[in-house]
Amino acid sequence: MSIYVGNLSFEATEADVTNVFKEYGEVKKVYLPSDRETGKMRGFGFVEMETENQESAAIDKLNGSEWMGRILKVNKAKPRE
């Protein structure tokens, strides 16, 4: 399972996101896509954690919270169709 993190600050780095999520368990992977043409952050990302319980705890605590001046949207990532 993977977590979708939306409305991220364009200044956020993978290390920043890891530091926030590690409070809820072991972070296996953070992916923050960037615009192919400009190289700038696109304002969203994905986080994978060690267990589903850790991911659920992170979603419950972080969804709707303020971080770096923005209100985060955190939920289970939907598979690509």
mmCIF file of the N, C-alpha and C atoms, coordinates in Angstrom:
data_MODEL
# 
_entry.id   MODEL 
# 
loop_
_atom_site.group_PDB 
_atom_site.id 
_atom_site.type_symbol 
_atom_site.label_atom_id 
_atom_site.label_alt_id 
_atom_site.label_comp_id 
_atom_site.label_asym_id 
_atom_site.label_entity_id 
_atom_site.label_seq_id 
_atom_site.pdbx_PDB_ins_code 
_atom_site.Cartn_x 
_atom_site.Cartn_y 
_atom_site.Cartn_z 
_atom_site.occupancy 
_atom_site.B_iso_or_equiv 
_atom_site.pdbx_formal_charge 
_atom_site.auth_seq_id 
_atom_site.auth_comp_id 
_atom_site.auth_asym_id 
_atom_site.auth_atom_id 
_atom_site.pdbx_PDB_model_num 
ATOM 1   N N  . MET A 1 1  ? 0.844  -1.186 0.000   1.00 0.00 ? 1  MET A N  1 
ATOM 2   C CA . MET A 1 1  ? 0.000  0.000  0.000   1.00 0.00 ? 1  MET A CA 1 
ATOM 3   C C  . MET A 1 1  ? 0.884  1.242  0.000   1.00 0.00 ? 1  MET A C  1 
ATOM 4   N N  . SER A 1 2  ? 0.355  2.288  -0.495  1.00 0.00 ? 2  SER A N  1 
ATOM 5   C CA . SER A 1 2  ? 1.080  3.540  -0.568  1.00 0.00 ? 2  SER A CA 1 
ATOM 6   C C  . SER A 1 2  ? 0.158  4.665  -0.108  1.00 0.00 ? 2  SER A C  1 
ATOM 7   N N  . ILE A 1 3  ? 0.765  5.736  0.386   1.00 0.00 ? 3  ILE A N  1 
ATOM 8   C CA . ILE A 1 3  ? 0.014  6.892  0.863   1.00 0.00 ? 3  ILE A CA 1 
ATOM 9   C C  . ILE A 1 3  ? 0.189  8.028  -0.141  1.00 0.00 ? 3  ILE A C  1 
ATOM 10  N N  . TYR A 1 4  ? -0.919 8.666  -0.503  1.00 0.00 ? 4  TYR A N  1 
ATOM 11  C CA . TYR A 1 4  ? -0.885 9.868  -1.328  1.00 0.00 ? 4  TYR A CA 1 
ATOM 12  C C  . TYR A 1 4  ? -0.831 11.066 -0.390  1.00 0.00 ? 4  TYR A C  1 
ATOM 13  N N  . VAL A 1 5  ? 0.071  12.000 -0.671  1.00 0.00 ? 5  VAL A N  1 
ATOM 14  C CA . VAL A 1 5  ? 0.182  13.228 0.115   1.00 0.00 ? 5  VAL A CA 1 
ATOM 15  C C  . VAL A 1 5  ? 0.005  14.399 -0.847  1.00 0.00 ? 5  VAL A C  1 
ATOM 16  N N  . GLY A 1 6  ? -1.105 15.122 -0.701  1.00 0.00 ? 6  GLY A N  1 
ATOM 17  C CA . GLY A 1 6  ? -1.400 16.231 -1.590  1.00 0.00 ? 6  GLY A CA 1 
ATOM 18  C C  . GLY A 1 6  ? -1.286 17.572 -0.898  1.00 0.00 ? 6  GLY A C  1 
ATOM 19  N N  . ASN A 1 7  ? -1.211 18.614 -1.697  1.00 0.00 ? 7  ASN A N  1 
ATOM 20  C CA . ASN A 1 7  ? -1.096 19.997 -1.246  1.00 0.00 ? 7  ASN A CA 1 
ATOM 21  C C  . ASN A 1 7  ? 0.218  20.242 -0.500  1.00 0.00 ? 7  ASN A C  1 
ATOM 22  N N  . LEU A 1 8  ? 1.263  19.550 -0.933  1.00 0.00 ? 8  LEU A N  1 
ATOM 23  C CA . LEU A 1 8  ? 2.588  19.754 -0.343  1.00 0.00 ? 8  LEU A CA 1 
ATOM 24  C C  . LEU A 1 8  ? 3.159  21.102 -0.764  1.00 0.00 ? 8  LEU A C  1 
ATOM 25  N N  . SER A 1 9  ? 3.959  21.665 0.111   1.00 0.00 ? 9  SER A N  1 
ATOM 26  C CA . SER A 1 9  ? 4.706  22.868 -0.237  1.00 0.00 ? 9  SER A CA 1 
ATOM 27  C C  . SER A 1 9  ? 5.650  22.540 -1.394  1.00 0.00 ? 9  SER A C  1 
ATOM 28  N N  . PHE A 1 10 ? 5.807  23.471 -2.307  1.00 0.00 ? 10 PHE A N  1 
ATOM 29  C CA . PHE A 1 10 ? 6.730  23.266 -3.423  1.00 0.00 ? 10 PHE A CA 1 
ATOM 30  C C  . PHE A 1 10 ? 8.183  23.280 -2.952  1.00 0.00 ? 10 PHE A C  1 
ATOM 31  N N  . GLU A 1 11 ? 8.399  23.687 -1.700  1.00 0.00 ? 11 GLU A N  1 
ATOM 32  C CA . GLU A 1 11 ? 9.742  23.715 -1.117  1.00 0.00 ? 11 GLU A CA 1 
ATOM 33  C C  . GLU A 1 11 ? 10.089 22.413 -0.399  1.00 0.00 ? 11 GLU A C  1 
ATOM 34  N N  . ALA A 1 12 ? 9.109  21.534 -0.185  1.00 0.00 ? 12 ALA A N  1 
ATOM 35  C CA . ALA A 1 12 ? 9.329  20.297 0.573   1.00 0.00 ? 12 ALA A CA 1 
ATOM 36  C C  . ALA A 1 12 ? 10.288 19.366 -0.172  1.00 0.00 ? 12 ALA A C  1 
ATOM 37  N N  . THR A 1 13 ? 11.145 18.693 0.596   1.00 0.00 ? 13 THR A N  1 
ATOM 38  C CA . THR A 1 13 ? 12.070 17.710 0.036   1.00 0.00 ? 13 THR A CA 1 
ATOM 39  C C  . THR A 1 13 ? 11.681 16.322 0.530   1.00 0.00 ? 13 THR A C  1 
ATOM 40  N N  . GLU A 1 14 ? 12.279 15.289 -0.075  1.00 0.00 ? 14 GLU A N  1 
ATOM 41  C CA . GLU A 1 14 ? 12.024 13.926 0.384   1.00 0.00 ? 14 GLU A CA 1 
ATOM 42  C C  . GLU A 1 14 ? 12.429 13.772 1.849   1.00 0.00 ? 14 GLU A C  1 
ATOM 43  N N  . ALA A 1 15 ? 13.527 14.412 2.251   1.00 0.00 ? 15 ALA A N  1 
ATOM 44  C CA . ALA A 1 15 ? 13.975 14.342 3.646   1.00 0.00 ? 15 ALA A CA 1 
ATOM 45  C C  . ALA A 1 15 ? 12.951 14.988 4.576   1.00 0.00 ? 15 ALA A C  1 
ATOM 46  N N  . ASP A 1 16 ? 12.380 16.122 4.171   1.00 0.00 ? 16 ASP A N  1 
ATOM 47  C CA . ASP A 1 16 ? 11.351 16.789 4.981   1.00 0.00 ? 16 ASP A CA 1 
ATOM 48  C C  . ASP A 1 16 ? 10.155 15.870 5.192   1.00 0.00 ? 16 ASP A C  1 
ATOM 49  N N  . VAL A 1 17 ? 9.685  15.259 4.108   1.00 0.00 ? 17 VAL A N  1 
ATOM 50  C CA . VAL A 1 17 ? 8.512  14.387 4.182   1.00 0.00 ? 17 VAL A CA 1 
ATOM 51  C C  . VAL A 1 17 ? 8.826  13.161 5.037   1.00 0.00 ? 17 VAL A C  1 
ATOM 52  N N  . THR A 1 18 ? 10.007 12.593 4.858   1.00 0.00 ? 18 THR A N  1 
ATOM 53  C CA . THR A 1 18 ? 10.417 11.439 5.664   1.00 0.00 ? 18 THR A CA 1 
ATOM 54  C C  . THR A 1 18 ? 10.387 11.791 7.144   1.00 0.00 ? 18 THR A C  1 
ATOM 55  N N  . ASN A 1 19 ? 10.905 12.948 7.512   1.00 0.00 ? 19 ASN A N  1 
ATOM 56  C CA . ASN A 1 19 ? 10.940 13.357 8.920   1.00 0.00 ? 19 ASN A CA 1 
ATOM 57  C C  . ASN A 1 19 ? 9.549  13.468 9.524   1.00 0.00 ? 19 ASN A C  1 
ATOM 58  N N  . VAL A 1 20 ? 8.576  13.918 8.748   1.00 0.00 ? 20 VAL A N  1 
ATOM 59  C CA . VAL A 1 20 ? 7.206  14.032 9.251   1.00 0.00 ? 20 VAL A CA 1 
ATOM 60  C C  . VAL A 1 20 ? 6.591  12.647 9.437   1.00 0.00 ? 20 VAL A C  1 
ATOM 61  N N  . PHE A 1 21 ? 6.762  11.776 8.460   1.00 0.00 ? 21 PHE A N  1 
ATOM 62  C CA . PHE A 1 21 ? 6.110  10.466 8.491   1.00 0.00 ? 21 PHE A CA 1 
ATOM 63  C C  . PHE A 1 21 ? 6.790  9.473  9.429   1.00 0.00 ? 21 PHE A C  1 
ATOM 64  N N  . LYS A 1 22 ? 8.099  9.633  9.699   1.00 0.00 ? 22 LYS A N  1 
ATOM 65  C CA . LYS A 1 22 ? 8.785  8.659  10.549  1.00 0.00 ? 22 LYS A CA 1 
ATOM 66  C C  . LYS A 1 22 ? 8.287  8.696  11.990  1.00 0.00 ? 22 LYS A C  1 
ATOM 67  N N  . GLU A 1 23 ? 7.570  9.742  12.344  1.00 0.00 ? 23 GLU A N  1 
ATOM 68  C CA . GLU A 1 23 ? 6.950  9.811  13.666  1.00 0.00 ? 23 GLU A CA 1 
ATOM 69  C C  . GLU A 1 23 ? 5.914  8.692  13.846  1.00 0.00 ? 23 GLU A C  1 
ATOM 70  N N  . TYR A 1 24 ? 5.417  8.144  12.738  1.00 0.00 ? 24 TYR A N  1 
ATOM 71  C CA . TYR A 1 24 ? 4.361  7.128  12.782  1.00 0.00 ? 24 TYR A CA 1 
ATOM 72  C C  . TYR A 1 24 ? 4.865  5.739  12.425  1.00 0.00 ? 24 TYR A C  1 
ATOM 73  N N  . GLY A 1 25 ? 6.158  5.588  12.157  1.00 0.00 ? 25 GLY A N  1 
ATOM 74  C CA . GLY A 1 25 ? 6.733  4.282  11.850  1.00 0.00 ? 25 GLY A CA 1 
ATOM 75  C C  . GLY A 1 25 ? 7.870  4.407  10.846  1.00 0.00 ? 25 GLY A C  1 
ATOM 76  N N  . GLU A 1 26 ? 8.330  3.251  10.379  1.00 0.00 ? 26 GLU A N  1 
ATOM 77  C CA . GLU A 1 26 ? 9.464  3.226  9.457   1.00 0.00 ? 26 GLU A CA 1 
ATOM 78  C C  . GLU A 1 26 ? 9.034  3.586  8.036   1.00 0.00 ? 26 GLU A C  1 
ATOM 79  N N  . VAL A 1 27 ? 9.678  4.598  7.486   1.00 0.00 ? 27 VAL A N  1 
ATOM 80  C CA . VAL A 1 27 ? 9.393  5.037  6.120   1.00 0.00 ? 27 VAL A CA 1 
ATOM 81  C C  . VAL A 1 27 ? 10.294 4.247  5.172   1.00 0.00 ? 27 VAL A C  1 
ATOM 82  N N  . LYS A 1 28 ? 9.665  3.509  4.253   1.00 0.00 ? 28 LYS A N  1 
ATOM 83  C CA . LYS A 1 28 ? 10.432 2.717  3.286   1.00 0.00 ? 28 LYS A CA 1 
ATOM 84  C C  . LYS A 1 28 ? 10.816 3.530  2.062   1.00 0.00 ? 28 LYS A C  1 
ATOM 85  N N  . LYS A 1 29 ? 9.909  4.412  1.617   1.00 0.00 ? 29 LYS A N  1 
ATOM 86  C CA . LYS A 1 29 ? 10.168 5.144  0.377   1.00 0.00 ? 29 LYS A CA 1 
ATOM 87  C C  . LYS A 1 29 ? 9.333  6.416  0.329   1.00 0.00 ? 29 LYS A C  1 
ATOM 88  N N  . VAL A 1 30 ? 9.922  7.479  -0.212  1.00 0.00 ? 30 VAL A N  1 
ATOM 89  C CA . VAL A 1 30 ? 9.204  8.730  -0.473  1.00 0.00 ? 30 VAL A CA 1 
ATOM 90  C C  . VAL A 1 30 ? 9.474  9.097  -1.930  1.00 0.00 ? 30 VAL A C  1 
ATOM 91  N N  . TYR A 1 31 ? 8.418  9.429  -2.655  1.00 0.00 ? 31 TYR A N  1 
ATOM 92  C CA . TYR A 1 31 ? 8.554  9.838  -4.059  1.00 0.00 ? 31 TYR A CA 1 
ATOM 93  C C  . TYR A 1 31 ? 7.810  11.152 -4.258  1.00 0.00 ? 31 TYR A C  1 
ATOM 94  N N  . LEU A 1 32 ? 8.541  12.175 -4.660  1.00 0.00 ? 32 LEU A N  1 
ATOM 95  C CA . LEU A 1 32 ? 7.959  13.490 -4.930  1.00 0.00 ? 32 LEU A CA 1 
ATOM 96  C C  . LEU A 1 32 ? 8.191  13.822 -6.403  1.00 0.00 ? 32 LEU A C  1 
ATOM 97  N N  . PRO A 1 33 ? 7.169  13.630 -7.250  1.00 0.00 ? 33 PRO A N  1 
ATOM 98  C CA . PRO A 1 33 ? 7.351  13.891 -8.679  1.00 0.00 ? 33 PRO A CA 1 
ATOM 99  C C  . PRO A 1 33 ? 7.616  15.367 -8.970  1.00 0.00 ? 33 PRO A C  1 
ATOM 100 N N  . SER A 1 34 ? 8.418  15.593 -9.988  1.00 0.00 ? 34 SER A N  1 
ATOM 101 C CA . SER A 1 34 ? 8.683  16.968 -10.413 1.00 0.00 ? 34 SER A CA 1 
ATOM 102 C C  . SER A 1 34 ? 8.246  17.133 -11.864 1.00 0.00 ? 34 SER A C  1 
ATOM 103 N N  . ASP A 1 35 ? 8.021  18.376 -12.238 1.00 0.00 ? 35 ASP A N  1 
ATOM 104 C CA . ASP A 1 35 ? 7.632  18.704 -13.605 1.00 0.00 ? 35 ASP A CA 1 
ATOM 105 C C  . ASP A 1 35 ? 8.804  18.389 -14.538 1.00 0.00 ? 35 ASP A C  1 
ATOM 106 N N  . ARG A 1 36 ? 8.536  17.682 -15.605 1.00 0.00 ? 36 ARG A N  1 
ATOM 107 C CA . ARG A 1 36 ? 9.604  17.278 -16.531 1.00 0.00 ? 36 ARG A CA 1 
ATOM 108 C C  . ARG A 1 36 ? 10.281 18.462 -17.207 1.00 0.00 ? 36 ARG A C  1 
ATOM 109 N N  . GLU A 1 37 ? 9.530  19.497 -17.472 1.00 0.00 ? 37 GLU A N  1 
ATOM 110 C CA . GLU A 1 37 ? 10.092 20.643 -18.190 1.00 0.00 ? 37 GLU A CA 1 
ATOM 111 C C  . GLU A 1 37 ? 10.814 21.619 -17.270 1.00 0.00 ? 37 GLU A C  1 
ATOM 112 N N  . THR A 1 38 ? 10.210 21.909 -16.110 1.00 0.00 ? 38 THR A N  1 
ATOM 113 C CA . THR A 1 38 ? 10.793 22.922 -15.224 1.00 0.00 ? 38 THR A CA 1 
ATOM 114 C C  . THR A 1 38 ? 11.650 22.325 -14.112 1.00 0.00 ? 38 THR A C  1 
ATOM 115 N N  . GLY A 1 39 ? 11.423 21.043 -13.785 1.00 0.00 ? 39 GLY A N  1 
ATOM 116 C CA . GLY A 1 39 ? 12.150 20.416 -12.685 1.00 0.00 ? 39 GLY A CA 1 
ATOM 117 C C  . GLY A 1 39 ? 11.601 20.777 -11.321 1.00 0.00 ? 39 GLY A C  1 
ATOM 118 N N  . LYS A 1 40 ? 10.546 21.589 -11.286 1.00 0.00 ? 40 LYS A N  1 
ATOM 119 C CA . LYS A 1 40 ? 9.974  22.017 -10.004 1.00 0.00 ? 40 LYS A CA 1 
ATOM 120 C C  . LYS A 1 40 ? 9.006  20.969 -9.466  1.00 0.00 ? 40 LYS A C  1 
ATOM 121 N N  . MET A 1 41 ? 8.861  20.988 -8.147  1.00 0.00 ? 41 MET A N  1 
ATOM 122 C CA . MET A 1 41 ? 7.926  20.085 -7.477  1.00 0.00 ? 41 MET A CA 1 
ATOM 123 C C  . MET A 1 41 ? 6.516  20.299 -8.002  1.00 0.00 ? 41 MET A C  1 
ATOM 124 N N  . ARG A 1 42 ? 5.728  19.224 -8.005  1.00 0.00 ? 42 ARG A N  1 
ATOM 125 C CA . ARG A 1 42 ? 4.353  19.310 -8.491  1.00 0.00 ? 42 ARG A CA 1 
ATOM 126 C C  . ARG A 1 42 ? 3.348  19.460 -7.354  1.00 0.00 ? 42 ARG A C  1 
ATOM 127 N N  . GLY A 1 43 ? 3.812  19.441 -6.101  1.00 0.00 ? 43 GLY A N  1 
ATOM 128 C CA . GLY A 1 43 ? 2.917  19.706 -4.975  1.00 0.00 ? 43 GLY A CA 1 
ATOM 129 C C  . GLY A 1 43 ? 2.226  18.484 -4.403  1.00 0.00 ? 43 GLY A C  1 
ATOM 130 N N  . PHE A 1 44 ? 2.682  17.293 -4.792  1.00 0.00 ? 44 PHE A N  1 
ATOM 131 C CA . PHE A 1 44 ? 2.144  16.070 -4.201  1.00 0.00 ? 44 PHE A CA 1 
ATOM 132 C C  . PHE A 1 44 ? 3.237  15.009 -4.187  1.00 0.00 ? 44 PHE A C  1 
ATOM 133 N N  . GLY A 1 45 ? 2.957  13.913 -3.487  1.00 0.00 ? 45 GLY A N  1 
ATOM 134 C CA . GLY A 1 45 ? 3.937  12.835 -3.432  1.00 0.00 ? 45 GLY A CA 1 
ATOM 135 C C  . GLY A 1 45 ? 3.320  11.563 -2.895  1.00 0.00 ? 45 GLY A C  1 
ATOM 136 N N  . PHE A 1 46 ? 4.171  10.559 -2.752  1.00 0.00 ? 46 PHE A N  1 
ATOM 137 C CA . PHE A 1 46 ? 3.748  9.255  -2.259  1.00 0.00 ? 46 PHE A CA 1 
ATOM 138 C C  . PHE A 1 46 ? 4.729  8.773  -1.208  1.00 0.00 ? 46 PHE A C  1 
ATOM 139 N N  . VAL A 1 47 ? 4.193  8.110  -0.183  1.00 0.00 ? 47 VAL A N  1 
ATOM 140 C CA . VAL A 1 47 ? 5.012  7.580  0.902   1.00 0.00 ? 47 VAL A CA 1 
ATOM 141 C C  . VAL A 1 47 ? 4.643  6.117  1.100   1.00 0.00 ? 47 VAL A C  1 
ATOM 142 N N  . GLU A 1 48 ? 5.660  5.270  1.250   1.00 0.00 ? 48 GLU A N  1 
ATOM 143 C CA . GLU A 1 48 ? 5.438  3.876  1.621   1.00 0.00 ? 48 GLU A CA 1 
ATOM 144 C C  . GLU A 1 48 ? 6.042  3.665  2.996   1.00 0.00 ? 48 GLU A C  1 
ATOM 145 N N  . MET A 1 49 ? 5.277  2.987  3.862   1.00 0.00 ? 49 MET A N  1 
ATOM 146 C CA . MET A 1 49 ? 5.749  2.705  5.211   1.00 0.00 ? 49 MET A CA 1 
ATOM 147 C C  . MET A 1 49 ? 5.823  1.199  5.413   1.00 0.00 ? 49 MET A C  1 
ATOM 148 N N  . GLU A 1 50 ? 6.431  0.791  6.523   1.00 0.00 ? 50 GLU A N  1 
ATOM 149 C CA . GLU A 1 50 ? 6.692  -0.625 6.782   1.00 0.00 ? 50 GLU A CA 1 
ATOM 150 C C  . GLU A 1 50 ? 5.416  -1.454 6.892   1.00 0.00 ? 50 GLU A C  1 
ATOM 151 N N  . THR A 1 51 ? 4.400  -0.945 7.606   1.00 0.00 ? 51 THR A N  1 
ATOM 152 C CA . THR A 1 51 ? 3.176  -1.728 7.805   1.00 0.00 ? 51 THR A CA 1 
ATOM 153 C C  . THR A 1 51 ? 1.940  -0.890 7.483   1.00 0.00 ? 51 THR A C  1 
ATOM 154 N N  . GLU A 1 52 ? 0.837  -1.588 7.237   1.00 0.00 ? 52 GLU A N  1 
ATOM 155 C CA . GLU A 1 52 ? -0.430 -0.884 6.987   1.00 0.00 ? 52 GLU A CA 1 
ATOM 156 C C  . GLU A 1 52 ? -0.890 -0.133 8.227   1.00 0.00 ? 52 GLU A C  1 
ATOM 157 N N  . ASN A 1 53 ? -0.622 -0.685 9.418   1.00 0.00 ? 53 ASN A N  1 
ATOM 158 C CA . ASN A 1 53 ? -1.004 0.005  10.657  1.00 0.00 ? 53 ASN A CA 1 
ATOM 159 C C  . ASN A 1 53 ? -0.285 1.345  10.771  1.00 0.00 ? 53 ASN A C  1 
ATOM 160 N N  . GLN A 1 54 ? 0.991  1.377  10.412  1.00 0.00 ? 54 GLN A N  1 
ATOM 161 C CA . GLN A 1 54 ? 1.748  2.631  10.450  1.00 0.00 ? 54 GLN A CA 1 
ATOM 162 C C  . GLN A 1 54 ? 1.189  3.617  9.429   1.00 0.00 ? 54 GLN A C  1 
ATOM 163 N N  . GLU A 1 55 ? 0.853  3.116  8.246   1.00 0.00 ? 55 GLU A N  1 
ATOM 164 C CA . GLU A 1 55 ? 0.288  3.990  7.219   1.00 0.00 ? 55 GLU A CA 1 
ATOM 165 C C  . GLU A 1 55 ? -1.058 4.549  7.664   1.00 0.00 ? 55 GLU A C  1 
ATOM 166 N N  . SER A 1 56 ? -1.884 3.702  8.269   1.00 0.00 ? 56 SER A N  1 
ATOM 167 C CA . SER A 1 56 ? -3.197 4.160  8.752   1.00 0.00 ? 56 SER A CA 1 
ATOM 168 C C  . SER A 1 56 ? -3.045 5.227  9.825   1.00 0.00 ? 56 SER A C  1 
ATOM 169 N N  . ALA A 1 57 ? -2.083 5.036  10.739  1.00 0.00 ? 57 ALA A N  1 
ATOM 170 C CA . ALA A 1 57 ? -1.852 6.021  11.801  1.00 0.00 ? 57 ALA A CA 1 
ATOM 171 C C  . ALA A 1 57 ? -1.407 7.355  11.199  1.00 0.00 ? 57 ALA A C  1 
ATOM 172 N N  . ALA A 1 58 ? -0.519 7.306  10.220  1.00 0.00 ? 58 ALA A N  1 
ATOM 173 C CA . ALA A 1 58 ? -0.041 8.535  9.578   1.00 0.00 ? 58 ALA A CA 1 
ATOM 174 C C  . ALA A 1 58 ? -1.183 9.248  8.861   1.00 0.00 ? 58 ALA A C  1 
ATOM 175 N N  . ILE A 1 59 ? -2.018 8.490  8.154   1.00 0.00 ? 59 ILE A N  1 
ATOM 176 C CA . ILE A 1 59 ? -3.160 9.083  7.450   1.00 0.00 ? 59 ILE A CA 1 
ATOM 177 C C  . ILE A 1 59 ? -4.094 9.754  8.447   1.00 0.00 ? 59 ILE A C  1 
ATOM 178 N N  . ASP A 1 60 ? -4.433 9.035  9.532   1.00 0.00 ? 60 ASP A N  1 
ATOM 179 C CA . ASP A 1 60 ? -5.356 9.571  10.540  1.00 0.00 ? 60 ASP A CA 1 
ATOM 180 C C  . ASP A 1 60 ? -4.843 10.867 11.158  1.00 0.00 ? 60 ASP A C  1 
ATOM 181 N N  . LYS A 1 61 ? -3.551 10.919 11.454  1.00 0.00 ? 61 LYS A N  1 
ATOM 182 C CA . LYS A 1 61 ? -2.987 12.080 12.156  1.00 0.00 ? 61 LYS A CA 1 
ATOM 183 C C  . LYS A 1 61 ? -2.649 13.246 11.224  1.00 0.00 ? 61 LYS A C  1 
ATOM 184 N N  . LEU A 1 62 ? -2.237 12.952 10.001  1.00 0.00 ? 62 LEU A N  1 
ATOM 185 C CA . LEU A 1 62 ? -1.723 14.017 9.133   1.00 0.00 ? 62 LEU A CA 1 
ATOM 186 C C  . LEU A 1 62 ? -2.747 14.600 8.166   1.00 0.00 ? 62 LEU A C  1 
ATOM 187 N N  . ASN A 1 63 ? -3.791 13.846 7.815   1.00 0.00 ? 63 ASN A N  1 
ATOM 188 C CA . ASN A 1 63 ? -4.782 14.378 6.887   1.00 0.00 ? 63 ASN A CA 1 
ATOM 189 C C  . ASN A 1 63 ? -5.469 15.593 7.508   1.00 0.00 ? 63 ASN A C  1 
ATOM 190 N N  . GLY A 1 64 ? -5.434 16.711 6.802   1.00 0.00 ? 64 GLY A N  1 
ATOM 191 C CA . GLY A 1 64 ? -6.049 17.943 7.292   1.00 0.00 ? 64 GLY A CA 1 
ATOM 192 C C  . GLY A 1 64 ? -5.160 18.765 8.205   1.00 0.00 ? 64 GLY A C  1 
ATOM 193 N N  . SER A 1 65 ? -3.950 18.268 8.485   1.00 0.00 ? 65 SER A N  1 
ATOM 194 C CA . SER A 1 65 ? -3.049 19.029 9.351   1.00 0.00 ? 65 SER A CA 1 
ATOM 195 C C  . SER A 1 65 ? -2.279 20.066 8.532   1.00 0.00 ? 65 SER A C  1 
ATOM 196 N N  . GLU A 1 66 ? -1.793 21.089 9.216   1.00 0.00 ? 66 GLU A N  1 
ATOM 197 C CA . GLU A 1 66 ? -1.018 22.131 8.546   1.00 0.00 ? 66 GLU A CA 1 
ATOM 198 C C  . GLU A 1 66 ? 0.460  21.798 8.633   1.00 0.00 ? 66 GLU A C  1 
ATOM 199 N N  . TRP A 1 67 ? 1.153  21.922 7.505   1.00 0.00 ? 67 TRP A N  1 
ATOM 200 C CA . TRP A 1 67 ? 2.586  21.670 7.456   1.00 0.00 ? 67 TRP A CA 1 
ATOM 201 C C  . TRP A 1 67 ? 3.203  22.580 6.404   1.00 0.00 ? 67 TRP A C  1 
ATOM 202 N N  . MET A 1 68 ? 4.218  23.301 6.779   1.00 0.00 ? 68 MET A N  1 
ATOM 203 C CA . MET A 1 68 ? 4.901  24.251 5.893   1.00 0.00 ? 68 MET A CA 1 
ATOM 204 C C  . MET A 1 68 ? 3.909  25.241 5.279   1.00 0.00 ? 68 MET A C  1 
ATOM 205 N N  . GLY A 1 69 ? 2.919  25.650 6.094   1.00 0.00 ? 69 GLY A N  1 
ATOM 206 C CA . GLY A 1 69 ? 1.965  26.665 5.666   1.00 0.00 ? 69 GLY A CA 1 
ATOM 207 C C  . GLY A 1 69 ? 0.845  26.169 4.772   1.00 0.00 ? 69 GLY A C  1 
ATOM 208 N N  . ARG A 1 70 ? 0.704  24.845 4.633   1.00 0.00 ? 70 ARG A N  1 
ATOM 209 C CA . ARG A 1 70 ? -0.345 24.291 3.767   1.00 0.00 ? 70 ARG A CA 1 
ATOM 210 C C  . ARG A 1 70 ? -1.104 23.196 4.506   1.00 0.00 ? 70 ARG A C  1 
ATOM 211 N N  . ILE A 1 71 ? -2.372 23.027 4.160   1.00 0.00 ? 71 ILE A N  1 
ATOM 212 C CA . ILE A 1 71 ? -3.197 21.975 4.755   1.00 0.00 ? 71 ILE A CA 1 
ATOM 213 C C  . ILE A 1 71 ? -3.016 20.706 3.918   1.00 0.00 ? 71 ILE A C  1 
ATOM 214 N N  . LEU A 1 72 ? -2.465 19.660 4.548   1.00 0.00 ? 72 LEU A N  1 
ATOM 215 C CA . LEU A 1 72 ? -2.171 18.423 3.827   1.00 0.00 ? 72 LEU A CA 1 
ATOM 216 C C  . LEU A 1 72 ? -3.424 17.612 3.533   1.00 0.00 ? 72 LEU A C  1 
ATOM 217 N N  . LYS A 1 73 ? -3.406 16.942 2.395   1.00 0.00 ? 73 LYS A N  1 
ATOM 218 C CA . LYS A 1 73 ? -4.416 15.944 2.038   1.00 0.00 ? 73 LYS A CA 1 
ATOM 219 C C  . LYS A 1 73 ? -3.679 14.615 2.006   1.00 0.00 ? 73 LYS A C  1 
ATOM 220 N N  . VAL A 1 74 ? -3.997 13.746 2.956   1.00 0.00 ? 74 VAL A N  1 
ATOM 221 C CA . VAL A 1 74 ? -3.277 12.481 3.095   1.00 0.00 ? 74 VAL A CA 1 
ATOM 222 C C  . VAL A 1 74 ? -4.287 11.348 3.082   1.00 0.00 ? 74 VAL A C  1 
ATOM 223 N N  . ASN A 1 75 ? -4.129 10.419 2.141   1.00 0.00 ? 75 ASN A N  1 
ATOM 224 C CA . ASN A 1 75 ? -5.016 9.261  2.083   1.00 0.00 ? 75 ASN A CA 1 
ATOM 225 C C  . ASN A 1 75 ? -4.337 8.107  1.357   1.00 0.00 ? 75 ASN A C  1 
ATOM 226 N N  . LYS A 1 76 ? -5.027 6.964  1.322   1.00 0.00 ? 76 LYS A N  1 
ATOM 227 C CA . LYS A 1 76 ? -4.477 5.806  0.618   1.00 0.00 ? 76 LYS A CA 1 
ATOM 228 C C  . LYS A 1 76 ? -4.381 6.138  -0.864  1.00 0.00 ? 76 LYS A C  1 
ATOM 229 N N  . ALA A 1 77 ? -3.246 5.824  -1.441  1.00 0.00 ? 77 ALA A N  1 
ATOM 230 C CA . ALA A 1 77 ? -3.058 6.076  -2.869  1.00 0.00 ? 77 ALA A CA 1 
ATOM 231 C C  . ALA A 1 77 ? -3.917 5.111  -3.668  1.00 0.00 ? 77 ALA A C  1 
ATOM 232 N N  . LYS A 1 78 ? -4.510 5.627  -4.718  1.00 0.00 ? 78 LYS A N  1 
ATOM 233 C CA . LYS A 1 78 ? -5.307 4.785  -5.613  1.00 0.00 ? 78 LYS A CA 1 
ATOM 234 C C  . LYS A 1 78 ? -4.395 4.261  -6.716  1.00 0.00 ? 78 LYS A C  1 
ATOM 235 N N  . PRO A 1 79 ? -4.561 2.994  -7.090  1.00 0.00 ? 79 PRO A N  1 
ATOM 236 C CA . PRO A 1 79 ? -3.722 2.466  -8.176  1.00 0.00 ? 79 PRO A CA 1 
ATOM 237 C C  . PRO A 1 79 ? -4.008 3.182  -9.493  1.00 0.00 ? 79 PRO A C  1 
ATOM 238 N N  . ARG A 1 80 ? -2.993 3.288  -10.321 1.00 0.00 ? 80 ARG A N  1 
ATOM 239 C CA . ARG A 1 80 ? -3.175 3.902  -11.645 1.00 0.00 ? 80 ARG A CA 1 
ATOM 240 C C  . ARG A 1 80 ? -4.106 3.051  -12.474 1.00 0.00 ? 80 ARG A C  1 
ATOM 241 N N  . GLU A 1 81 ? -4.915 3.711  -13.268 1.00 0.00 ? 81 GLU A N  1 
ATOM 242 C CA . GLU A 1 81 ? -5.848 2.970  -14.130 1.00 0.00 ? 81 GLU A CA 1 
ATOM 243 C C  . GLU A 1 81 ? -5.442 3.073  -15.573 1.00 0.00 ? 81 GLU A C  1 
# 
